[in-house]
Amino acid sequence: MTLLEYLHNMPQMVALTFLLAILYIGDIVSVRTKAWIPSVFICAVLFLMGYWTFFPKDIVARAGVPLVVATMLMYLLITNMGTLLSLNELVKQWKTIVISLAGIAGIILIGLAVGLVFFDLNTVIIAIPPLVGGIVSALIMSKGAADAGLIDLSVFAIVIYVMQGFAGYPLTAIMLKKEGQRVLAKYRRGEWQENLAEEMQLKDETSKVGLTDEQAMPPLFRLIPAQYNTVYFRFLRLAIVALCAYLLSTALAPLVVISPFVLCLLFGVIASSVGFLEQQPLQKANGFGFAVMALMLFVFDTLNNATPDMLLRIITPLVVLISSAVVGMFLCAVIVGKLLGVSKEMAFSIALTALYGFPADYIITNEVITMLTNDEQERQALTRHLLGPMLIGGFISVTMVSVVLAGIMVAMIVPA
């Protein structure tokens, strides 16, 4: 057997090792460039090179992540997202929420207005949810396009997700730097009033991952000893909530089409609020990293249908729609921000989180703060002012609205 024949009949562990090496190389480049070159871009390029040379088309399935596994993980991950919602925190950051929603409205309005002039309805519909969100919305639209027989657009949804960070990262860094300089100038003149409520909220956000087993046990199960709150119990409760979302989606199907993933997000919020789920149960069950890894592999698996000719066909809509999204979010976010007394730099930064979400919003904000000052008190003032809105903005757009929007718009795709 020749080497080429061996690679085309690649064993599972060889396939898995190749794919994990690609993900790690993407991380290395992102770290070395301080996230200016997104890891997803490097991974996408390496996957394409592999598919165009020696990768078997089903390398991700060979590695152990077939469609059924990826679908299962989407149910668990989106339900887990819902548990992050705290109504009290969102009430405190109501201006951030309004600005984030305004930016999303700008993406939709300008994207539709410009997109429909140059492209067909399917292209625009499939592009908008990934522009508003991240991996989950991109996967929903990619799968919807594939189910409708639109192979080019199935790849397009993933390419949008891969490339939009190139617009979002540098623009966010520039805007945050200008906002940080404005805040520092006032702080150094003694004119800046630190917001202690935001400080307490930020501490609350960062302490969530350090909860003890007793604190992590949801209120409905507090009478059960902590030692029974095992990994399997957490997975079981997540699966029960996701099952309820699936069953309701199926029951409503004759009347109205609602994506089960949208209901997973809603049910995650409800289950967390009533005490059936703790916050971030997937992290506490030590399953979050594996779930994200497998889902990322499945995202790049979509590129196995991409050819050089196909990429040339979608480059024009890619550039036009990303540019339209940036213009739309800028106009709407800045106008609404001005009405709410928020600077245009801060408002635009909040809106831009739709293009990448967490953890990029956290990384970029901290990089800017580090670049602006070495003084600890100044760093704290900047952190209180910048980090909270950026995290909430990314949560609203990428975690919540994009999944709902994808669930709505995937039903609007016209089959080929």
C-alpha positions as CSV (number, residue, x, y, z in Angstrom):
1,M,0.0,0.0,0.0
2,T,1.4,3.4,-1.0
3,L,1.5,6.4,1.4
4,L,-1.3,8.1,-0.6
5,E,-3.5,5.0,-0.5
6,Y,-2.9,4.8,3.3
7,L,-3.9,8.4,3.8
8,H,-7.0,8.1,1.8
9,N,-8.0,5.1,4.0
10,M,-6.9,6.9,7.1
11,P,-7.4,5.1,10.4
12,Q,-9.4,6.8,13.1
13,M,-6.5,7.9,15.4
14,V,-4.4,9.1,12.5
15,A,-7.3,11.3,11.3
16,L,-8.0,12.6,14.9
17,T,-4.3,13.5,15.4
18,F,-4.2,15.4,12.1
19,L,-7.3,17.4,13.0
20,L,-6.2,18.2,16.5
21,A,-2.9,19.4,15.2
22,I,-4.7,21.8,12.9
23,L,-6.8,23.2,15.7
24,Y,-3.6,23.6,17.8
25,I,-1.8,25.4,15.0
26,G,-4.7,27.8,14.7
27,D,-4.4,28.5,18.4
28,I,-0.7,29.1,18.2
29,V,-1.0,31.6,15.4
30,S,-3.9,33.4,17.2
31,V,-1.8,33.7,20.4
32,R,1.3,34.8,18.6
33,T,-0.6,37.5,16.7
34,K,-2.7,38.5,19.8
35,A,-5.8,37.4,18.0
36,W,-5.3,39.7,15.0
37,I,-5.2,36.6,12.8
38,P,-8.2,34.5,14.0
39,S,-7.5,30.8,14.7
40,V,-10.6,29.8,12.7
41,F,-9.0,31.4,9.6
42,I,-5.8,29.4,9.9
43,C,-7.8,26.2,10.6
44,A,-10.0,26.8,7.6
45,V,-7.0,27.3,5.3
46,L,-5.3,24.2,6.6
47,F,-8.5,22.1,6.2
48,L,-8.9,23.4,2.6
49,M,-5.3,22.5,1.9
50,G,-5.9,19.0,3.3
51,Y,-9.1,18.5,1.4
52,W,-7.4,19.6,-1.8
53,T,-4.5,17.2,-1.4
54,F,-4.7,14.1,0.7
55,F,-7.5,14.3,3.3
56,P,-10.4,11.9,2.7
57,K,-13.7,13.8,2.4
58,D,-15.0,12.1,5.5
59,I,-12.0,12.7,7.7
60,V,-14.0,14.3,10.5
61,A,-16.4,11.4,10.6
62,R,-13.5,9.0,10.5
63,A,-12.0,10.8,13.5
64,G,-15.2,10.1,15.5
65,V,-17.5,13.1,14.9
66,P,-20.2,12.1,12.5
67,L,-23.4,14.2,12.0
68,V,-25.3,12.6,14.8
69,V,-22.6,13.4,17.4
70,A,-22.3,17.0,16.2
71,T,-26.1,17.4,16.4
72,M,-26.1,16.0,20.0
73,L,-23.5,18.4,21.0
74,M,-25.4,21.3,19.5
75,Y,-28.4,20.5,21.7
76,L,-26.2,20.3,24.8
77,L,-24.2,23.5,24.0
78,I,-27.1,25.7,23.2
79,T,-29.0,24.5,26.3
80,N,-25.8,25.3,28.3
81,M,-25.8,28.8,26.7
82,G,-29.2,29.5,28.1
83,T,-28.0,28.9,31.7
84,L,-25.7,31.9,31.4
85,L,-28.6,34.4,31.3
86,S,-29.1,36.4,34.5
87,L,-32.0,38.9,34.3
88,N,-30.5,41.1,37.0
89,E,-27.3,41.5,35.2
90,L,-29.1,42.3,31.9
91,V,-31.3,44.9,33.6
92,K,-28.2,46.7,34.9
93,Q,-26.7,46.8,31.4
94,W,-29.9,47.8,29.6
95,K,-28.1,50.5,27.5
96,T,-25.6,47.9,26.3
97,I,-28.5,45.5,25.3
98,V,-30.3,48.3,23.4
99,I,-27.2,49.2,21.5
100,S,-26.4,45.6,20.7
101,L,-29.9,45.1,19.4
102,A,-29.6,48.3,17.4
103,G,-26.4,47.0,15.8
104,I,-28.1,43.7,14.9
105,A,-31.0,45.6,13.4
106,G,-28.5,47.6,11.3
107,I,-26.9,44.3,10.1
108,I,-30.3,43.0,9.0
109,L,-31.6,46.2,7.4
110,I,-28.5,47.2,5.5
111,G,-27.7,43.6,4.7
112,L,-31.1,43.0,3.2
113,A,-31.1,46.4,1.4
114,V,-27.7,46.0,-0.2
115,G,-27.7,42.2,-0.5
116,L,-31.0,42.0,-2.4
117,V,-29.8,44.5,-5.0
118,F,-26.8,42.3,-6.0
119,F,-27.7,38.8,-4.9
120,D,-30.6,36.4,-4.6
121,L,-32.7,36.0,-1.4
122,N,-31.1,32.7,-0.3
123,T,-27.6,34.2,-0.3
124,V,-28.7,37.1,1.9
125,I,-30.8,35.0,4.2
126,I,-28.0,32.4,4.8
127,A,-25.4,35.2,5.4
128,I,-27.2,37.3,8.0
129,P,-27.4,34.9,11.1
130,P,-23.6,34.0,10.9
131,L,-22.9,37.8,10.7
132,V,-24.9,38.3,13.8
133,G,-23.5,35.3,15.7
134,G,-20.9,32.6,15.8
135,I,-20.4,28.9,15.3
136,V,-23.9,27.7,16.2
137,S,-25.8,30.1,13.9
138,A,-23.3,29.4,11.1
139,L,-23.9,25.6,11.6
140,I,-27.7,26.0,11.6
141,M,-27.6,28.0,8.3
142,S,-25.0,25.7,6.7
143,K,-27.1,22.7,7.5
144,G,-30.3,24.4,6.3
145,A,-28.6,25.3,3.0
146,A,-27.2,21.8,2.6
147,D,-30.7,20.3,3.3
148,A,-32.1,22.6,0.6
149,G,-29.6,21.4,-2.0
150,L,-27.6,24.7,-1.9
151,I,-24.0,23.3,-1.6
152,D,-22.3,26.6,-2.4
153,L,-24.3,28.5,0.2
154,S,-23.7,25.8,2.8
155,V,-20.0,26.5,2.4
156,F,-20.7,30.2,2.3
157,A,-22.3,30.2,5.8
158,I,-19.1,28.8,7.2
159,V,-16.8,31.1,5.2
160,I,-18.7,34.1,6.5
161,Y,-18.1,32.8,10.1
162,V,-14.4,32.3,9.4
163,M,-13.8,35.6,7.7
164,Q,-15.9,38.2,9.6
165,G,-13.4,38.5,12.4
166,F,-11.0,40.2,10.0
167,A,-13.3,43.1,10.0
168,G,-14.3,42.9,13.6
169,Y,-11.0,42.5,15.4
170,P,-9.0,45.5,14.1
171,L,-12.1,47.9,14.2
172,T,-12.8,46.9,17.8
173,A,-9.2,47.4,18.8
174,I,-9.2,50.9,17.2
175,M,-12.5,51.9,18.8
176,L,-11.7,50.6,22.3
177,K,-8.3,52.3,22.1
178,K,-10.0,55.7,21.4
179,E,-12.6,55.1,24.1
180,G,-9.9,54.1,26.6
181,Q,-7.8,57.2,25.8
182,R,-10.9,59.3,26.4
183,V,-11.6,57.7,29.8
184,L,-7.9,57.9,30.9
185,A,-7.7,61.6,30.0
186,K,-10.8,62.3,32.3
187,Y,-9.5,59.9,35.0
188,R,-6.1,61.7,35.1
189,R,-7.9,65.0,35.4
190,G,-9.9,63.7,38.3
191,E,-13.2,63.9,36.3
192,W,-13.9,60.2,36.0
193,Q,-16.5,58.7,38.4
194,E,-15.9,54.9,38.8
195,N,-19.1,52.8,38.7
196,L,-19.0,50.5,41.7
197,A,-22.1,48.6,40.6
198,E,-20.3,47.6,37.4
199,E,-17.3,46.5,39.4
200,M,-19.4,44.3,41.6
201,Q,-21.1,42.9,38.5
202,L,-17.8,42.2,36.9
203,K,-16.5,40.4,40.0
204,D,-19.7,38.3,40.0
205,E,-19.2,37.4,36.4
206,T,-15.6,36.3,36.9
207,S,-16.4,34.3,40.0
208,K,-18.9,32.0,38.4
209,V,-16.4,29.4,37.2
210,G,-15.1,28.9,40.8
211,L,-18.4,27.7,42.4
212,T,-18.2,24.9,44.9
213,D,-20.2,21.7,44.5
214,E,-22.7,22.9,47.1
215,Q,-23.2,26.2,45.3
216,A,-23.4,24.5,41.9
217,M,-26.2,22.2,43.0
218,P,-29.4,23.8,41.6
219,P,-32.1,24.9,44.2
220,L,-34.5,22.1,43.1
221,F,-31.9,19.6,44.2
222,R,-30.4,21.2,47.3
223,L,-31.8,18.5,49.5
224,I,-29.6,15.9,47.7
225,P,-26.1,15.5,49.1
226,A,-23.4,17.2,47.0
227,Q,-21.7,13.9,46.3
228,Y,-24.7,12.8,44.1
229,N,-24.2,15.8,41.8
230,T,-22.0,13.8,39.5
231,V,-20.9,14.4,36.0
232,Y,-23.6,12.1,34.7
233,F,-26.3,13.8,36.7
234,R,-25.3,17.1,35.1
235,F,-25.4,15.6,31.6
236,L,-28.7,13.9,32.4
237,R,-30.4,17.2,33.4
238,L,-29.0,19.0,30.3
239,A,-30.3,16.2,28.1
240,I,-33.7,16.3,29.8
241,V,-34.0,20.0,29.1
242,A,-32.9,19.6,25.5
243,L,-35.3,16.7,25.0
244,C,-38.2,18.9,26.2
245,A,-37.2,21.5,23.6
246,Y,-37.0,18.9,20.9
247,L,-40.4,17.4,21.9
248,L,-42.1,20.9,21.9
249,S,-40.6,21.7,18.5
250,T,-41.9,18.4,17.1
251,A,-45.4,19.0,18.6
252,L,-45.6,22.5,17.2
253,A,-44.4,21.5,13.7
254,P,-47.9,21.1,12.2
255,L,-48.8,24.7,13.3
256,V,-45.5,26.6,13.2
257,V,-41.9,25.7,12.4
258,I,-39.6,26.6,15.4
259,S,-36.1,25.3,15.4
260,P,-35.4,23.0,18.4
261,F,-32.2,24.9,18.9
262,V,-34.0,28.1,19.6
263,L,-36.2,26.3,22.1
264,C,-33.1,24.8,23.7
265,L,-31.8,28.3,24.4
266,L,-35.2,29.3,25.9
267,F,-35.5,26.2,27.9
268,G,-32.0,26.6,29.2
269,V,-32.9,30.0,30.6
270,I,-36.1,28.7,32.1
271,A,-34.4,25.6,33.6
272,S,-31.7,27.8,35.2
273,S,-34.3,30.3,36.5
274,V,-36.4,27.6,38.2
275,G,-33.4,25.8,39.7
276,F,-33.3,22.7,37.5
277,L,-29.9,23.6,36.0
278,E,-27.0,25.4,37.5
279,Q,-25.1,28.0,35.5
280,Q,-22.7,26.4,32.9
281,P,-23.5,22.8,33.7
282,L,-21.5,21.6,30.7
283,Q,-18.3,23.2,32.1
284,K,-18.9,21.7,35.5
285,A,-19.4,18.3,33.9
286,N,-16.0,18.7,32.3
287,G,-17.6,18.4,28.8
288,F,-17.4,21.9,27.4
289,G,-14.0,21.7,25.9
290,F,-14.6,18.4,24.2
291,A,-18.0,19.6,22.9
292,V,-16.5,22.8,21.4
293,M,-13.6,20.8,19.9
294,A,-15.9,18.3,18.2
295,L,-18.2,21.1,17.0
296,M,-15.3,23.0,15.6
297,L,-14.2,19.9,13.6
298,F,-17.7,19.6,12.3
299,V,-17.7,23.2,11.2
300,F,-14.6,22.7,9.2
301,D,-16.0,19.4,7.8
302,T,-18.4,21.6,5.8
303,L,-15.4,22.8,3.8
304,N,-14.9,19.3,2.2
305,N,-17.3,20.4,-0.6
306,A,-15.3,23.7,-1.2
307,T,-13.4,23.9,-4.4
308,P,-11.2,26.8,-5.7
309,D,-13.9,27.7,-8.2
310,M,-16.6,27.7,-5.5
311,L,-14.5,30.1,-3.3
312,L,-14.1,32.4,-6.3
313,R,-17.9,32.4,-6.8
314,I,-18.6,33.4,-3.2
315,I,-15.9,36.0,-2.7
316,T,-18.0,38.9,-4.0
317,P,-21.0,38.3,-1.8
318,L,-18.6,37.7,1.1
319,V,-17.0,41.1,0.8
320,V,-20.2,43.0,0.0
321,L,-22.2,41.5,2.8
322,I,-19.6,41.8,5.5
323,S,-19.0,45.4,4.5
324,S,-22.7,46.1,4.6
325,A,-23.0,44.5,8.0
326,V,-20.2,46.7,9.4
327,V,-21.8,49.9,7.9
328,G,-25.3,48.9,9.2
329,M,-24.2,48.2,12.7
330,F,-22.1,51.4,12.8
331,L,-25.0,53.7,11.7
332,C,-27.6,52.1,14.0
333,A,-25.4,51.6,17.1
334,V,-23.9,55.1,17.0
335,I,-27.3,56.8,16.5
336,V,-28.9,54.8,19.4
337,G,-25.7,55.3,21.5
338,K,-25.9,59.1,21.1
339,L,-29.6,59.0,22.2
340,L,-28.5,57.0,25.3
341,G,-25.5,59.1,26.1
342,V,-22.9,56.5,25.1
343,S,-19.9,57.6,23.1
344,K,-19.8,56.5,19.4
345,E,-16.6,54.5,20.0
346,M,-18.1,52.5,22.9
347,A,-21.4,52.0,21.0
348,F,-19.7,50.8,17.9
349,S,-17.4,48.4,19.9
350,I,-20.5,46.9,21.6
351,A,-22.1,46.3,18.2
352,L,-18.9,44.8,16.7
353,T,-19.0,42.0,19.3
354,A,-21.6,40.4,17.0
355,L,-18.8,39.5,14.6
356,Y,-16.9,37.3,17.1
357,G,-18.4,37.1,20.6
358,F,-16.6,35.4,23.5
359,P,-13.7,34.8,24.1
360,A,-12.5,37.3,21.5
361,D,-14.3,40.2,23.1
362,Y,-12.6,39.5,26.4
363,I,-9.1,39.0,24.8
364,I,-9.3,42.2,22.7
365,T,-10.5,44.3,25.6
366,N,-7.7,43.2,27.8
367,E,-5.1,43.6,25.1
368,V,-6.2,47.2,24.6
369,I,-6.2,47.9,28.4
370,T,-2.7,46.5,28.7
371,M,-1.5,48.6,25.8
372,L,-3.0,51.8,27.2
373,T,-1.6,51.8,30.8
374,N,0.6,49.9,33.3
375,D,-0.9,51.7,36.3
376,E,-3.1,49.2,38.3
377,Q,-5.7,51.8,39.3
378,E,-6.1,53.0,35.7
379,R,-6.3,49.5,34.5
380,Q,-9.2,48.8,37.0
381,A,-11.0,51.9,35.9
382,L,-10.7,50.9,32.2
383,T,-11.7,47.3,33.0
384,R,-14.8,48.4,34.8
385,H,-15.8,50.7,32.0
386,L,-15.0,48.6,29.0
387,L,-15.1,44.9,29.9
388,G,-18.7,44.6,31.2
389,P,-20.4,46.1,28.2
390,M,-18.2,44.1,25.8
391,L,-19.1,40.8,27.5
392,I,-22.8,41.5,27.7
393,G,-22.8,42.8,24.1
394,G,-21.2,39.6,22.8
395,F,-23.6,37.5,24.9
396,I,-26.7,39.2,23.6
397,S,-25.7,39.0,19.9
398,V,-23.8,35.8,19.6
399,T,-25.3,33.7,22.3
400,M,-28.9,34.7,22.2
401,V,-30.2,36.7,19.2
402,S,-28.1,34.9,16.6
403,V,-29.5,31.5,17.5
404,V,-33.1,32.8,17.5
405,L,-32.5,34.6,14.2
406,A,-31.0,31.5,12.6
407,G,-34.0,29.4,13.8
408,I,-36.3,31.9,12.1
409,M,-34.4,32.5,8.9
410,V,-33.4,28.9,8.2
411,A,-37.1,28.2,7.6
412,M,-37.1,31.0,4.9
413,I,-34.5,29.2,2.7
414,V,-36.0,28.4,-0.8
415,P,-34.9,24.9,-1.8
416,A,-33.0,24.5,-5.1
